[in-house]
Each structure stands twice: as structure tokens, then as C-alpha cells.
Amino acid sequence: MGEKPTNPVDARGQWTFLMGKLIEGGYVEYCKQIGIWAGNNVHMYDKIHNISGEADLFIFNEQQRLEGVEIKTAYGYGFQQSVSKFPKIENLMQSALYLDYFPVACWHLIYKARDTQEDVEYVITMESDNIGKYTCVDGMPCQIFYLDDVYNQYRILGEYVINKQLPPRDYTYMYELAQSEERFKRGKISKTRLSDVNKGKCTDSDWQCLYCDHLDRCWIEKRTALKLKKKEVNNATTAQ
């Protein structure tokens, strides 16, 4: 929409993105060295659904058929208790779009831990039933969503853009304490994180919000209240 960002990416965010690109480059170079590289950073544009993207890497398998590769990074609790056990749903949706667009046998979804250097790999394929197409993770059906659900989500988003309206939020900034406690029970955040939230040392938010260029615009009420609270704390500290 051409809106000016209210929250430009800071230095930490820039370094995080850079590390992700460097790790991706490392996988690309390794695939070149062992002779299976077929291409990298390949752009796609689905004219039918008006969706664009960029595939990280393509490789040749033993039968010289193309396979796709998507490389993600994570660290700490997010790696150990989340992506090391199952892929993120948004990454599965991305893989589904690529599988439907590119003529490949499968899609490899790799997560690399930036802190411990561990990695985990999932092989994503596509199957279909009487409802539609869905993804399989390492051969196991994953019918959490269907491909048409993803396309429909983009269609609805396009309608909001045409009407110049903000769409409903997909992510949450500053979960309420009860929500954070429930997220802890479901393994979404660590015990330490929950403790810090309880003490007011930090907020519990989806990472997408924390890296969003339009955080102050999207969550103006919560952002304003948080800034006022911090100002009050600083004034009280200065008075002491």
C-alpha cells in the first residue's frame, strides 16, 4: 500500500536477517561442492492467484529429478521445543505453494539452529483426497490445512487491499497473562519467559509482530499504553 513504516528494522533485526542469508548461502555452496546444485534464489510468480515468491534452492536427486529446498533458522527454545519436533504451519503453507507451482518431486524444509548449529530436515510432499490437496511431512499426512485454504486466504487479503482496509491480524502482540500461561502449558514459551512476563521484564508476543515494520500502526492501543507505562517507570526512577 506504500505506507511509511512506523518501526523500521533495527540493528538486531538486520543482523538476524543477515545471519539467515549467510546460513542459506552455506547450504547453497555445499550443494555445489557435492554436485547436486540445480539453482538458487529462483523467483516465482503465480499469475492465476497473483502470488510471488522466491525459492531458496533446487537440487538434483539420485534419479536426476529436481527437488526444492527451503532453509530456515531458529535458536534456543524455539528450536529445541518447536521446529525440531514439527515444522511451523506457515512454512508448510509456503512449501505447499512451491510444490503446486514448481515441477519437483518433493520439498526439503531445513531448520538450522543459530546457537548450537544443530539442524533438522523434513521432506514435504503433496497428496490429495476428495476435499483437495494437502501436505505430507516425512510421508505422514498433515491435513491441518488444504492448498485451497491458502489460496483463499490470499484472495481475501487481496480484497482488503483493493478496499484499502486493514485485514484481521494473524498474529498477536502482548498476550494477556492468562494467554501466556496457556501458551506455556502448550510448550509455546519457556518457563523463564513466563516468569519474566510475570515480573514485567518483557512481553509475550508473536515474533512476527516484533519484526513488523508497522507495529505501532497495527497495535497502536497496546503500544501507546506500553510507552506510557515505561515513561511512568522512568520518571519514578529519576525522582528516586
DOPA-46807 format. One line per 2 residues: number of its first residue (from 0); for each residue x, y, z of C-alpha. Coordinates in steps of 0.001 Angstrom, whole numbers, plus 500000, padded with zeros to 6 digits. Layout:
N
NUM	X,Y,Z  ...
END
This chain:
240
0	500000,500000,500000  503047,502275,500169
2	502543,503176,503832  505634,504573,505538
4	506978,502121,508152  506415,503124,511762
6	509003,500668,513045  511974,500302,510669
8	514059,497179,511283  516699,497839,513941
10	520301,496628,514001  519419,493375,515755
12	516819,492585,513121  519237,493401,510303
14	521856,491071,511796  519245,488321,512246
16	518244,488571,508580  521901,488662,507521
18	522732,485519,509504  519786,483774,507850
20	521075,484693,504382  524617,483612,505261
22	523440,480213,506515  521347,479800,503380
24	524426,480626,501310  526373,477960,503162
26	523891,475277,502151  523963,476511,498554
28	527758,476314,498404  527779,472848,499970
30	525306,471556,497373  527516,472990,494636
32	530563,471248,496087  528909,467816,496140
34	527470,468270,492648  523713,468328,493323
36	523077,472072,492926  520485,472959,490278
38	519751,476616,491105  519111,479023,493947
40	517046,482133,494715  514609,481263,491929
42	511705,483704,491615  508134,482568,491044
44	505016,484445,490045  501678,482650,490032
46	499597,484767,487641  496386,482889,488411
48	496500,483627,492143  498694,486760,491954
50	501275,485301,494359  505025,485827,494108
52	507884,484240,495989  511491,483094,495864
54	512661,479518,496326  515925,479168,498248
56	517479,476209,496466  516948,473433,493921
58	518929,470186,493904  519108,467005,491824
60	518257,463694,493488  519825,460342,492578
62	517436,459969,489645  518402,463459,488433
64	514944,464787,489248  514534,468241,490741
66	513783,468717,494426  513252,472010,496236
68	514846,473200,499471  513716,475889,501908
70	516153,476892,504679  515004,478468,507938
72	516878,479460,511088  515849,479370,514732
74	517516,479300,518141  517045,478403,521786
76	513643,477285,522990  512078,477966,519596
78	514344,475375,518001  514536,472766,520754
80	510836,472677,521669  509213,473700,518407
82	510712,473246,514958  512934,470320,515968
84	509705,468388,516575  507464,469600,513748
86	507570,472293,511049  505879,475656,511530
88	502479,475753,509840  503372,478913,507892
90	506437,477124,506496  504295,474167,505459
92	501925,476541,503674  504877,478112,501849
94	506137,474665,500842  502661,473747,499596
96	502596,476796,497302  506018,475912,495897
98	505073,472262,495392  501992,473337,493453
100	503969,475753,491274  507333,474102,490573
102	507700,470702,488812  509546,468979,491659
104	509352,465595,493359  509349,466974,496904
106	510374,469902,499063  513012,469754,501807
108	512327,472017,504790  515523,472551,506804
110	515778,474328,510166  519222,475396,511369
112	519879,476367,514990  521908,479584,515030
114	523215,478929,518551  524022,475189,518691
116	524473,474613,514932  522068,471655,515052
118	519733,471140,512153  516622,469142,511361
120	515172,468301,507973  511638,467436,506901
122	510622,466105,503482  507374,467686,502320
124	505223,466105,499615  501701,466712,498346
126	498771,464308,498279  495059,464756,497639
128	491725,463351,498752  488084,464118,497954
130	488446,467546,499605  491639,468704,497909
132	495433,468784,498082  497288,468619,501386
134	500887,468248,502561  502626,465203,503996
136	505552,465541,506415  508074,462708,506071
138	505323,460635,504474  502748,461306,507203
140	499541,463112,506104  499188,466614,507542
142	495630,467737,506879  495730,470777,509171
144	495015,472818,506057  494363,472235,502374
146	496037,474023,499490  492811,475785,498547
148	492694,477231,502083  495983,479015,501401
150	494836,480367,498051  491567,481506,499620
152	493488,483346,502343  495425,485279,499703
154	492191,486032,497829  490589,487502,500943
156	493734,489530,501675  493609,490900,498128
158	490068,492117,498714  491204,494085,501772
160	493989,495659,499729  491587,496653,496938
162	489225,498183,499514  492148,499887,501316
164	491253,498278,504607  493435,496673,507265
166	492822,492901,507361  492271,490995,510622
168	495526,490330,512455  497139,486914,512007
170	499478,487385,514964  499350,488818,518484
172	501375,491493,520219  501459,491327,524038
174	499419,488300,525007  497436,488673,528221
176	498937,486867,531231  496310,484110,531146
178	497083,483563,527461  500814,483387,528197
180	500208,480791,530897  498222,478719,528419
182	500988,479125,525822  503479,477843,528410
184	501324,474756,529014  501296,474102,525256
186	505081,474479,525041  504973,477720,523060
188	507114,479677,525549  509628,478644,528202
190	509241,478761,531977  511845,481514,532115
192	509941,483558,529555  506703,483183,531500
194	508474,484247,534692  509878,487360,533003
196	506423,488226,531660  505004,487860,535179
198	507668,490228,536506  507058,492762,533739
200	510567,492354,532344  509336,491579,528833
202	506235,490968,526757  504998,487722,525280
204	504388,488384,521594  504487,486519,518301
206	507869,487108,516696  506197,488306,513502
208	504873,491334,515399  508259,492103,516937
210	509861,492247,513483  506959,494096,511821
212	507623,497447,510131  504115,498624,511086
214	503885,497508,514725  502926,500939,516097
216	500215,501334,513460  498739,497860,513815
218	498794,497713,517635  498505,501425,518400
220	496461,500979,521603  498819,498485,523245
222	501926,500287,522006  500715,503624,523384
224	499836,502087,526760  503226,500350,526965
226	505131,503538,526156  503174,505491,528797
228	503917,502781,531377  507647,502850,530565
230	507625,506644,530825  505981,506470,534244
232	508556,503935,535446  511439,506076,534167
234	510006,509198,535818  509590,507347,539128
236	513164,506051,538932  514502,509530,538182
238	512550,511012,541114  514105,508495,543472
END
